Amino acid sequence: MSVDLSVDLGKFQLKNPVVTASGTFGYGEEYHRFYDISRLGAVTVKGIRMTPSHGNPMPRVAEVTGGMLNAIGLQGPGVEKFLHDEHYMPFLRKTKAAVIVNIWGTSIAEYGQVAAALEAEKEGITAIEINISCPNVKAGGAAFGTDLGLAAQVVREVRRNTALPLITKLSPNVTSIADFARAVEAEGSDAVSLINTFTAMAIDIETRKFRIANRTGGLSGPAIKPIAVRMVYDVHHAVKIPVIGMGGICDGADAIEFLLAGASAVAVGTANFVDPYTPLKVIEFIEKYMERHGVSRVSDLVGGAGK
């Protein structure tokens, strides 16, 4: 049986529904040594702001039960180096991979400036993902992602500065994530991605010290998957724009669960650190699942739970 894995996300299309989650795949270069990254639906790069960011002090990662904590602090090269250095966007253009550029800023104006810079040299860029949800940055991310008014303003400013498709990455650290989805949809976001990490903490009981220098970090991995599935379901029923689901996807069965909850595409994150081939294995599982269940188009699975 021939199956159609392509997905239509409104303003852009992908060859299959599996992308990588920002911050877990670098800028693609390291993973390209394992396999051709153009086989993925899209590569989502680490967060880009106007200027270089050195991130948080070490240690910045800790393994915990059911996942990991990270407080990397959005370390990155800045938009100019990203666009022109051979290890970043020029490299990605050569691979022919679909590229989603995750952006952030410490002010509304900075979000707009980054978007404008990408708009000016957008060859090879499939979409922009607006990170309003990162809980690890003291200035910017957490505040924008947990305030309805600020979230709307950020999307409005980015939309004003680019015609590229926009995905807004939502924070789970809110009372009603559906309200935030509606707010960014109203301001011109073409899709939403969710969820980002939960603010969490771990302490070493022998040293009595925090396990990461930032004290708190973002919890990701299998532990958050059931919550992520529920939030994807809620948002799917709250907005008309497509949803990219993520949060603890470790295998193909996890991905199918997100699709049935209402995600049009899925992102693999923490699992990349365990097995770099996970995204390819997820694609293969989805294809075989569709053949086994007589599903001709992957879009026919979206929102199918309970039907």
C-alpha positions in Angstrom: 0.0 0.0 0.0 1.3 3.4 -0.9 0.9 6.1 1.8 1.2 9.8 1.7 3.4 11.2 4.5 3.3 14.8 3.3 1.7 17.4 5.6 0.1 20.8 4.7 0.7 23.3 7.5 -1.2 26.1 5.8 1.5 28.5 4.7 4.0 25.7 4.1 4.3 22.0 3.4 6.6 19.3 4.6 7.6 16.0 3.0 6.7 14.1 6.3 5.4 15.1 9.7 8.6 14.6 11.7 10.7 17.6 12.6 13.4 18.2 15.3 12.8 20.3 18.4 14.8 23.5 18.8 17.8 23.1 21.1 18.1 19.4 20.6 19.6 19.2 17.1 22.1 22.0 17.1 22.2 23.5 13.6 22.1 20.1 11.9 25.8 19.7 11.1 26.6 17.1 13.8 23.6 15.0 13.0 24.3 15.2 9.2 27.3 13.0 9.9 24.9 10.2 10.9 22.4 10.6 8.0 21.1 13.0 5.4 19.0 15.4 7.4 17.0 16.4 4.4 15.1 13.1 5.0 13.4 14.8 7.9 10.2 16.9 7.6 12.3 19.9 8.8 15.2 20.8 11.0 14.5 23.3 13.7 17.7 25.1 14.7 18.7 26.4 18.1 17.4 29.8 19.1 18.7 32.8 17.3 18.7 36.4 18.6 20.3 39.6 17.3 23.6 39.2 19.1 25.6 36.2 20.3 24.5 34.6 23.6 26.9 32.7 25.8 24.2 31.0 27.8 24.1 30.0 31.5 27.0 28.9 33.7 27.9 25.2 34.0 26.5 22.7 34.9 23.6 23.2 32.6 22.1 19.7 32.1 21.1 17.0 34.6 19.5 13.7 34.0 16.4 13.1 36.2 13.8 10.4 36.5 11.8 10.2 33.3 13.8 12.9 31.4 16.3 15.7 31.8 16.7 19.2 33.1 18.4 21.8 31.1 19.3 25.5 31.6 21.4 26.1 28.5 20.3 29.7 28.4 19.8 29.8 24.6 23.5 29.9 23.7 23.8 30.9 20.1 25.9 32.7 17.5 23.6 35.7 16.8 21.7 36.3 13.6 24.5 37.7 11.4 26.9 34.7 12.1 24.0 32.3 11.7 23.2 33.7 8.2 26.7 33.9 7.0 29.0 31.4 8.8 29.6 28.2 6.8 28.6 26.0 9.8 25.1 27.5 10.0 22.6 28.6 7.3 25.0 28.2 4.4 25.6 24.6 5.5 21.9 24.0 5.8 21.2 25.4 2.4 23.6 22.8 0.9 21.8 19.9 2.6 18.5 21.0 0.9 16.7 20.3 4.3 13.6 22.3 5.2 14.7 24.7 7.9 12.7 26.2 10.7 14.6 29.0 12.5 13.7 29.4 16.1 14.1 33.1 17.3 14.0 34.9 20.6 14.8 38.3 22.1 14.9 40.2 25.3 12.5 42.8 24.0 9.6 43.0 21.6 11.7 45.1 19.3 14.5 42.5 19.2 12.1 39.8 18.0 11.2 42.1 15.1 14.8 42.9 14.3 15.7 39.2 14.1 12.7 38.5 11.9 13.6 41.4 9.6 17.2 40.1 9.2 15.9 36.6 8.3 13.4 38.1 5.9 16.2 39.9 4.1 18.1 36.7 3.5 15.4 34.1 3.6 16.6 31.7 0.9 16.3 28.2 2.3 14.2 29.2 5.3 10.9 27.4 5.5 9.4 29.1 8.5 10.2 31.0 11.7 9.4 29.6 15.1 8.9 32.3 17.7 10.2 31.2 21.1 8.0 33.0 23.7 8.1 30.0 26.0 11.7 29.3 27.2 11.7 29.2 31.1 15.5 29.3 31.3 16.2 33.0 30.4 15.8 35.5 33.1 15.0 38.3 30.6 12.5 37.8 27.9 11.3 34.3 27.3 9.4 33.4 30.4 7.6 36.7 30.7 6.5 36.8 27.0 5.3 33.2 27.2 3.2 33.6 30.3 1.5 37.0 29.6 -1.3 37.0 27.1 -0.8 40.6 26.1 3.0 40.3 25.6 2.6 37.1 23.7 0.3 38.8 21.3 2.6 41.8 20.9 5.6 39.7 20.1 3.7 37.9 17.3 2.3 41.1 16.0 5.8 42.6 15.8 7.3 39.6 14.1 4.5 39.4 11.6 5.1 43.1 10.8 8.7 42.3 9.9 8.4 39.2 7.7 6.3 37.4 5.2 7.7 34.0 6.2 5.4 31.5 7.8 5.2 31.9 11.5 5.0 29.2 14.2 4.6 30.3 17.8 6.1 28.0 20.4 3.9 28.0 23.5 4.8 27.6 27.1 3.1 25.0 29.2 3.7 27.0 32.4 0.3 28.8 32.1 -3.2 28.2 33.4 -4.8 27.8 29.9 -2.5 27.2 27.0 -5.6 27.3 24.6 -6.0 31.0 25.5 -2.4 31.7 24.3 -3.0 29.7 21.2 -6.0 31.9 20.4 -4.1 35.1 21.1 -1.2 34.3 18.8 -3.6 33.0 16.1 -5.4 36.4 16.2 -2.1 38.2 15.6 -1.1 36.3 12.5 0.7 33.1 13.7 0.3 30.5 10.9 0.8 27.6 13.3 1.6 26.8 16.9 4.1 24.4 18.4 3.8 22.9 21.9 4.9 22.1 24.4 8.2 23.6 25.6 9.7 22.5 28.9 8.2 22.7 32.4 10.1 24.8 35.0 11.6 22.3 37.4 14.5 21.7 39.9 16.8 19.0 41.1 19.0 18.9 44.2 22.0 16.6 45.0 21.2 15.4 48.5 24.9 14.5 49.3 26.3 17.9 48.4 23.1 19.8 49.1 23.7 21.8 46.0 21.4 22.4 43.0 22.2 20.0 40.2 22.3 22.8 37.6 23.9 26.2 38.3 20.8 28.1 37.3 18.9 26.3 40.1 15.9 25.8 37.9 15.7 24.4 34.4 13.4 23.0 31.8 12.1 19.5 32.3 11.8 17.5 29.1 11.5 13.9 28.1 9.0 11.0 28.7 7.8 12.4 32.0 6.0 15.3 30.3 4.4 13.4 27.4 0.9 12.7 28.9 0.6 16.4 29.8 1.8 17.4 26.3 -0.7 15.2 24.6 -3.5 16.7 26.6 -2.4 20.3 25.8 -2.1 19.4 22.1 -5.6 18.1 22.2 -6.9 21.3 23.9 -5.2 23.6 21.5 -6.3 21.6 18.4 -9.9 22.2 19.5 -9.3 25.8 20.3 -7.8 27.2 17.0 -8.0 26.7 13.3 -4.3 26.8 12.6 -2.1 23.7 12.5 -0.4 22.3 15.7 3.1 20.9 15.9 3.2 18.6 18.9 6.2 17.7 21.1 7.1 16.7 24.6 8.6 13.3 25.4 8.3 11.7 22.0 10.7 8.8 22.1 9.4 6.5 19.4 6.8 6.2 16.6 4.0 5.1 18.9 4.4 8.4 20.9 4.2 10.3 17.6 1.0 8.6 16.5 -0.5 9.5 19.9 0.2 13.2 19.3 -1.2 13.0 15.7 -4.4 11.4 17.1 -4.6 14.2 19.7 -4.6 16.8 17.0 -1.0 17.5 16.0 -0.5 17.9 12.2 3.3 17.3 12.7 5.5 16.3 15.6 8.9 17.2 16.9 11.5 14.9 18.4 13.6 16.6 21.1 15.3 14.9 24.1 15.3 11.5 22.4 17.9 12.9 19.9 20.4 12.8 22.8 19.7 9.2 23.5 19.6 7.9 19.9 20.3 10.4 17.0 18.4 8.1 14.6 15.1 8.5 16.5 13.5 10.9 14.0 14.1 8.5 11.1 12.8 5.6 13.2 9.7 7.6 14.0 9.1 8.3 10.2 9.4 4.6 9.5 7.0 3.6 12.3 4.4 6.1 11.1 4.6 4.7 7.5 4.2 1.1 8.7 1.4 2.1 11.1 -0.5 3.7 8.2 0.0 0.6 6.0 -1.1 -1.7 8.8 -4.3 0.4 9.5 -5.1 1.1 5.9 -4.5 4.9 6.2 -3.5 6.5 2.9 -2.7 10.0 4.1 -1.1 10.9 7.4 -3.4 13.9 7.6 -6.3 11.5 8.1 -4.9 10.6 11.5 -4.9 14.2 12.8 -7.4 14.6 15.6 -8.7 11.0 15.2 -8.7 10.1 18.9 -12.2 9.0 20.1 -13.6 8.8 16.6 
